[in-house]
């Protein structure tokens, strides 16, 4: 279904009811589509920390400070 901006402003509540029932509504300006109303779909479940556990390994000393030469190599100096 396509409606112009004026009609969308005038009938927003009715359009939202249609969208809630699964219908998509395109809002047009001068006959050209500029926006779309679609039903809201919540994202997946709650994000959990630690989901990468077991994927890789950190070598011992991975967090040791870099030497001056390692820093120079890292930054291309």
C-alpha positions in Angstrom: 0.0 0.0 0.0 1.3 3.5 -0.9 0.1 6.8 0.6 1.3 10.3 0.3 2.8 12.2 3.2 -0.3 14.3 3.9 -2.4 11.1 4.0 0.1 9.4 6.2 0.1 12.3 8.7 -3.7 12.4 8.7 -4.2 8.7 9.1 -1.1 7.6 11.0 -3.0 5.6 13.7 -4.9 3.7 11.0 -1.7 3.0 9.1 0.0 1.7 12.2 -2.9 -0.6 12.9 -2.5 -2.1 9.3 1.2 -2.4 9.8 0.7 -4.2 13.2 -1.4 -6.7 11.3 1.5 -7.4 8.9 0.8 -5.0 6.0 3.7 -2.8 4.8 3.0 0.9 4.0 5.1 3.0 1.6 5.0 6.8 2.2 5.6 8.8 -1.0 6.4 12.4 -1.7 5.3 13.7 -5.1 4.6 10.1 -6.0 8.1 8.9 -5.2 8.6 6.5 -2.3 10.6 8.0 0.5 9.8 5.8 3.6 8.4 2.5 4.5 6.4 1.4 7.6 7.0 -2.2 8.5 6.1 -4.3 11.5 8.5 -4.1 14.4 10.5 -7.3 14.9 12.6 -7.4 18.1 16.1 -8.6 17.7 17.3 -11.9 19.1 17.9 -12.7 22.7 20.2 -11.1 25.2 23.9 -10.9 24.3 26.2 -13.0 26.5 29.8 -12.3 27.3 32.3 -15.0 26.6 30.8 -16.4 23.5 34.2 -16.6 21.8 35.5 -18.9 24.6 37.5 -21.8 23.2 37.8 -20.3 19.7 41.5 -19.2 20.0 44.4 -19.3 22.4 46.6 -16.5 23.8 50.2 -17.4 24.2 51.9 -16.8 27.5 53.2 -13.3 27.8 50.7 -11.9 25.3 50.2 -8.9 27.6 53.8 -8.2 28.3 55.0 -4.6 27.4 56.6 -4.3 24.0 60.3 -3.5 23.7 61.4 -0.2 22.0 62.4 -2.2 18.9 59.0 -4.0 18.8 57.2 -0.6 19.1 59.3 0.8 16.2 58.6 -2.3 14.1 54.9 -2.1 14.9 54.6 1.6 13.8 57.0 1.3 10.9 59.7 3.5 12.3 
